[in-house]
Amino acid sequence: MTDSSAPSPDPSAVSSPASSPVPSSPRPPLSVLELVGRSDGSSAAQAIESAMRTAEEADRLGYERYWFAEHHNTVTFQSSATTVLMANAAARTERIRIGSGGVMLPNHAPLAVAEQIGTIATMHPGRVDLGLGRAPGTDPVTASLLRRGEADPQSFAREILALRGYFSEANAAPGSRVHAVPAGGTDVPIWVLGSSVNGASIAGQLGLPFSFASHFAPQQLAEAVAIYRASFSTESPTAQISEPRLMVGVNVMVAETEEKAQRLFTTHQQMAAGIVTGQRQLLQPPVDDITSVVPERVLAQIAGMQTVTAIGTAEQVVERLAGIADATGADEIITVTYTYDPDDRLTSLRLLAEAWGPGAA
């Protein structure tokens, strides 16, 4: 992604207020992005079970959505079979919306996506979202084995139109007599995922909700938000909402003290360093001094990827999230948290929900 001179929300460290400030507008609902991180010393089965336990807790705490990412050929994340994870999480929860964050559409035939998502939506009506992206979700070699088509905007738009058709009562793509059983009539909401101004423009022109990956690609956040709103159209045959709806991703780590939160966040920093250096690894334990395990030059590099981050006590994180929501006009915030110990993630989830206010929404 190319850099942009457009300003991002203030990335400065949060302060330590005595109590949470009241934002200028109602707080947007909070959601969770799940990549099924695997900690060093644990198994893939344990990582998946931890993700399901976290989904259950997010459901209990009142989070709005629980979305699963799509990643391939990486030891760090166990989220290669997104729809399988979605189905399991939906069966183990009661209220929270379960979705993909997202399905990388060029890797999958729209008919197959509609059948799989439609099946989950039929079993759990009114609780399923379909977030779609154009990125491969993997390295070039693996992508060459996965990809079945082009990732250009025109192909992406055509395939979204086909999906809209499959989820409609007609249960068919425009001009086709093929039906995606049992997707018909499920009307699964579609979101466009993006990390650049190009993704924002596509989402706006298609008249769809937009989720921006500011948790790892914040450089174009402000510009992308402006372009999404300016390009939004209800005239597209893919349009499903009457006005723009924006979700932004934020790295979050909440603990009882700021010092503990900063220490726990070193697991995230080590993970990001592995991505930047091409030396991916399992999630590592937190450390007292991050420079003892990650070189300064790499830390400087990943710092630019983590400006949209909220770390600290619940009060500090609430203030930071409220500031990001005000700066971007976000309708929703999706949180991203990596911890070595799954219990630390559950604690972060709980502390934030309790401080954010009723039911995290």
C-alpha positions in Angstrom: 0.0 0.0 0.0 1.3 3.4 -0.9 1.8 6.1 1.7 -0.4 9.1 1.8 0.0 12.6 3.2 -3.5 12.6 4.5 -3.6 12.8 8.3 -4.5 9.8 10.4 -6.2 10.1 13.8 -3.7 11.4 16.5 -1.5 8.4 17.2 0.0 9.9 20.4 -0.2 7.9 23.6 -3.4 8.0 25.5 -3.5 9.9 28.8 -4.6 8.6 32.1 -7.9 10.2 33.1 -9.5 9.6 36.4 -12.7 8.5 34.6 -13.8 7.9 31.1 -14.8 11.0 29.2 -18.2 11.3 27.5 -17.8 11.3 23.7 -19.4 14.0 21.6 -21.6 11.4 20.0 -23.0 8.0 21.0 -20.3 5.3 21.2 -20.3 3.0 18.2 -20.7 -0.7 18.8 -17.6 -2.8 19.3 -16.8 -6.0 17.5 -13.9 -8.5 17.4 -11.7 -9.7 14.6 -10.4 -13.2 15.0 -7.4 -14.6 13.2 -7.1 -17.7 15.5 -3.5 -17.0 16.6 -1.6 -20.0 17.9 0.7 -19.5 20.8 4.1 -21.2 21.1 3.7 -24.5 23.0 0.0 -24.9 22.0 -1.6 -27.0 19.3 -3.8 -25.9 16.4 -6.7 -27.5 18.1 -6.1 -25.5 21.3 -5.9 -22.3 19.3 -9.2 -23.0 17.6 -10.9 -23.9 20.9 -9.5 -20.7 22.4 -11.1 -18.7 19.5 -14.4 -20.4 20.2 -14.2 -19.6 23.9 -13.5 -16.0 23.1 -16.5 -15.9 20.8 -18.7 -17.2 23.6 -17.3 -14.5 25.9 -17.8 -11.7 23.3 -21.4 -12.9 22.9 -22.0 -12.8 26.6 -20.4 -9.3 27.0 -22.5 -7.8 24.3 -20.1 -7.3 21.4 -21.8 -6.6 18.1 -19.9 -8.9 15.7 -17.3 -11.7 15.7 -15.5 -11.9 12.4 -13.0 -14.5 11.2 -10.2 -13.6 8.8 -8.8 -15.7 6.0 -5.1 -16.5 6.0 -3.2 -19.3 4.3 0.3 -21.0 4.7 1.2 -19.2 7.9 2.1 -20.9 11.2 0.9 -17.9 13.2 -2.8 -17.9 12.3 -5.1 -21.0 12.0 -7.9 -19.2 10.1 -7.6 -20.8 6.6 -11.1 -22.3 6.6 -13.1 -19.2 7.4 -16.6 -20.5 6.8 -15.9 -23.6 8.9 -14.9 -21.5 11.8 -17.9 -19.3 11.3 -20.3 -22.2 11.5 -18.7 -23.5 14.7 -18.8 -20.1 16.4 -22.4 -19.5 15.3 -23.4 -22.8 16.9 -21.7 -22.0 20.2 -23.1 -18.5 20.5 -26.6 -17.1 20.9 -26.8 -13.4 19.9 -23.6 -12.0 18.4 -23.4 -11.7 14.6 -20.8 -14.1 13.1 -19.0 -13.1 9.9 -16.0 -13.2 7.7 -13.4 -10.5 8.0 -13.1 -11.6 5.4 -13.5 -14.1 2.6 -10.9 -13.2 -0.1 -13.2 -13.5 -3.1 -10.7 -14.1 -5.8 -9.8 -17.4 -4.0 -13.4 -18.7 -4.1 -16.2 -19.2 -6.6 -19.2 -16.9 -5.7 -21.6 -19.9 -6.0 -19.6 -21.9 -3.4 -19.4 -18.9 -1.1 -23.1 -18.3 -1.3 -23.8 -22.0 -0.6 -21.5 -22.1 2.4 -22.5 -18.7 3.9 -26.2 -19.4 3.0 -26.1 -22.6 4.9 -24.8 -20.9 8.0 -27.4 -18.1 7.6 -30.2 -20.7 7.2 -29.1 -22.4 10.4 -28.6 -19.1 12.3 -31.0 -16.6 10.6 -30.3 -12.9 11.0 -26.8 -13.4 12.6 -24.4 -13.8 9.6 -22.3 -11.2 7.8 -20.2 -11.6 4.7 -17.1 -9.4 4.6 -15.3 -9.6 1.3 -11.8 -8.7 0.2 -9.6 -8.8 -2.9 -6.2 -9.5 -1.2 -4.8 -13.1 -1.4 -4.4 -13.5 2.3 -1.1 -15.3 1.8 2.2 -15.3 0.0 2.5 -15.2 -3.8 3.3 -18.9 -4.2 0.4 -20.0 -2.1 -1.8 -17.5 -3.8 -1.0 -19.1 -7.2 -2.4 -22.3 -5.9 -5.6 -20.7 -4.5 -6.6 -18.1 -6.9 -9.2 -19.0 -9.5 -9.7 -15.5 -11.1 -8.7 -11.9 -11.3 -8.7 -9.5 -8.4 -9.5 -6.3 -10.4 -12.3 -4.1 -9.3 -14.6 -4.9 -12.2 -14.4 -8.7 -11.5 -14.9 -8.0 -7.8 -18.0 -5.9 -8.5 -19.5 -8.6 -10.8 -19.0 -11.3 -8.3 -20.5 -9.2 -5.5 -23.5 -8.7 -7.8 -23.7 -12.5 -8.2 -23.6 -13.0 -4.5 -26.4 -10.4 -3.9 -28.5 -12.4 -6.4 -27.8 -15.7 -4.7 -28.9 -14.3 -1.3 -32.1 -12.8 -2.7 -35.4 -14.5 -3.0 -34.6 -15.2 -6.7 -31.6 -17.1 -5.5 -29.7 -16.7 -8.8 -27.0 -14.5 -10.2 -28.2 -12.0 -12.9 -28.7 -13.9 -16.2 -28.2 -17.3 -14.6 -30.6 -20.2 -13.8 -28.2 -21.7 -11.3 -29.4 -21.6 -7.7 -27.2 -21.4 -4.5 -29.2 -23.7 -2.2 -30.1 -22.9 0.6 -28.9 -19.2 0.3 -32.1 -17.9 -1.3 -33.9 -15.3 0.8 -31.2 -15.1 3.5 -30.3 -11.6 2.4 -26.9 -11.9 4.1 -25.4 -8.4 4.5 -22.2 -7.9 2.5 -19.3 -5.7 3.6 -16.3 -4.6 1.5 -12.9 -4.9 3.3 -10.0 -2.7 2.3 -6.7 -1.2 3.3 -6.4 1.6 0.8 -8.2 4.4 -1.0 -8.9 1.9 -3.9 -10.9 -0.3 -1.6 -12.8 2.7 -0.2 -13.7 3.8 -3.6 -15.0 0.4 -4.6 -17.1 0.1 -1.5 -18.6 3.5 -2.0 -19.4 3.0 -5.7 -21.0 -0.4 -4.9 -23.2 1.2 -2.2 -21.9 -1.3 0.5 -20.7 -1.0 4.1 -16.9 -0.5 4.3 -14.5 -2.0 6.9 -11.0 -0.3 6.8 -8.0 -2.3 8.0 -6.5 0.6 10.0 -5.2 -1.9 12.5 -2.3 -2.8 10.2 -2.5 -0.2 7.3 -3.4 3.2 8.9 -1.5 5.4 6.4 -4.5 6.1 4.2 -7.2 6.0 6.8 -8.4 9.6 6.7 -8.2 9.8 2.9 -10.0 6.5 2.5 -12.8 7.6 4.8 -13.3 10.8 2.8 -13.3 8.9 -0.5 -15.7 6.3 0.7 -18.2 8.9 1.8 -17.8 11.0 -1.4 -18.1 8.1 -3.8 -21.0 6.4 -2.0 -23.9 5.6 -4.3 -27.2 4.0 -3.9 -27.6 3.6 -7.7 -25.4 0.5 -8.0 -27.3 -2.8 -8.4 -25.2 -4.1 -5.6 -26.3 -1.3 -3.1 -27.8 -2.6 0.1 -27.8 0.5 2.4 -29.1 4.0 2.0 -26.1 5.8 3.5 -22.4 5.1 4.1 -21.6 2.8 7.0 -17.9 2.7 8.2 -16.1 0.3 10.4 -12.5 0.9 11.4 -10.0 -1.7 12.9 -8.1 -0.8 16.0 -5.4 -2.8 17.9 -6.5 -3.1 21.5 -4.9 -4.3 24.7 -6.6 -3.7 28.0 -5.2 -4.7 31.4 -5.6 -3.7 35.0 -2.6 -1.3 34.7 -1.0 0.5 31.8 2.3 -1.2 32.5 0.8 -4.6 32.3 -1.1 -3.7 29.0 2.1 -2.4 27.5 4.0 -5.6 28.4 1.2 -7.8 27.1 1.3 -5.9 23.8 4.9 -7.1 23.2 3.4 -10.3 22.0 1.6 -8.3 19.2 4.9 -6.5 18.4 6.8 -9.7 18.1 4.1 -11.1 15.8 4.2 -7.9 13.6 8.0 -8.1 13.5 7.8 -11.6 12.2 5.5 -10.5 9.3 7.8 -7.5 8.4 11.0 -9.6 8.4 9.4 -12.7 6.8 10.2 -14.8 9.8 6.7 -15.7 11.0 6.5 -17.6 14.2 3.9 -18.8 16.8 2.7 -16.1 19.2 5.5 -15.5 21.7 5.3 -14.7 25.5 5.4 -11.1 26.5 8.7 -9.6 27.5 9.8 -6.8 29.8 12.0 -5.2 27.1 10.8 -5.5 23.5 14.2 -4.3 22.2 15.7 -7.5 23.6 13.9 -9.6 21.0 13.1 -7.1 18.2 15.7 -4.8 16.7 15.1 -1.1 16.9 15.0 -0.7 13.1 12.2 -3.3 12.9 10.3 -1.7 15.8 10.5 1.6 13.9 9.1 -0.1 10.9 6.2 -1.7 12.6 5.4 1.4 14.6 4.0 3.0 11.4 1.6 0.0 11.1 0.3 0.4 14.6 -0.7 4.1 14.9 -4.3 3.1 15.3 -3.8 1.4 18.6 -5.3 1.6 22.1 -3.3 0.2 25.0 -3.7 0.7 28.7 -6.3 0.6 31.4 -10.0 0.3 30.4 -10.4 4.1 31.0 -7.4 4.9 28.8 -8.5 2.6 26.0 -12.1 3.9 26.1 -10.8 7.5 25.7 -8.6 6.5 22.8 -11.3 4.6 21.0 -13.8 7.4 21.5 -11.2 9.7 19.9 -10.7 7.5 16.9 -14.5 7.2 16.5 -14.9 11.0 16.6 -11.9 11.6 14.2 -13.1 9.2 11.6 -16.9 9.3 12.1 -16.8 5.5 12.4 -20.2 3.8 12.8 -18.5 0.7 14.3 -15.1 -0.3 15.7 -13.6 -3.8 15.3 -11.0 -4.6 17.8 -7.9 -6.8 17.2 -6.1 -8.3 20.2 -3.2 -10.9 20.3 -2.1 -12.4 23.5 0.2 -15.4 24.4 -2.1 -16.5 27.2 -5.7 -16.7 26.0 -7.0 -15.7 29.5 -5.3 -12.3 29.1 -7.3 -11.8 25.9 -10.5 -12.7 27.7 -9.7 -10.2 30.5 -9.0 -7.5 27.9 -12.3 -8.2 26.2 -14.2 -8.0 29.5 -12.5 -4.9 30.9 -13.2 -3.0 27.7 -16.9 -4.1 27.5 -17.5 -3.1 31.1 -16.0 0.3 30.6 -17.4 1.0 27.1 -20.9 0.7 28.5 -23.9 -1.2 28.2 -23.2 -4.4 26.4 -20.2 -3.0 24.5 -22.6 -1.4 22.1 
